[in-house]
Amino acid sequence: MYEYELSQLRSAELLRQAENERLAREAVRGRRAARREAVRQEAESGVHTDRPRRLRFLRAA
């Protein structure tokens, strides 16, 4: 009987651990999706930096 109870406790613990890992993966997926969306929005908005563009041709010495 004691072994059965230990088995039940271990099973319940493994189920809780699996659920926590699923939630963690879901949170990571959500953050990645939000980051991708932010990058996409930034790309659509136009210029990324305020620095001037590089010269197309090098200056003559």
N, C-alpha and C positions, 0 to 999 in steps of 0.2 A: 504494500500500500504506500509506503514511504517513497519508493522509487517512482510510482505513478504520479504522486503529487509533485515530485521534483521535475518529472517530465512535463507536466502541465505548466508549471511555473516557467520552465525553460522555453516552452512553446509560446507562451504568452509574451515573454521577454523578446523572443525573436520576432514575433509579429509587431510589437511596438517599435523595435529597432528598424524593421523594414519600412514601416509607415513613416518614421522620422527621416529615413534616407530618401524615400519618395518625395516627401515635402521639400527636402533640401535640394534635390534635383529639379523639382518644379520651380523653386525660387531662383535657382541659377539660370534655368531656361528663360524665366520671365525677365531677369536682369539683362541677359544677352539680347533678347528681343527688343527690350526698351533701348538698349545701347545702339542696336542696328537701326532702329527707327530714328533715333536722334541723329545718327550719322547720315541717314538718308535725307532727313529734313535739312540738315546743314548743307548737304551737297546741292539740294534744290534751291537753297537761299542765295547761292552765288559765290562770291569771292570768299576764300577761306582765311586769308591773312591781309594785313594792311601793307605788307612790304611790297615795294615795287618789283615788277617783273625783271628778270635778268635780260641783259642786252642780247639780241639775237646774234650779233657779230662781235668778235673781240675788237677792242680798240687797237688801232695801229700804234706802234711804238714811236 
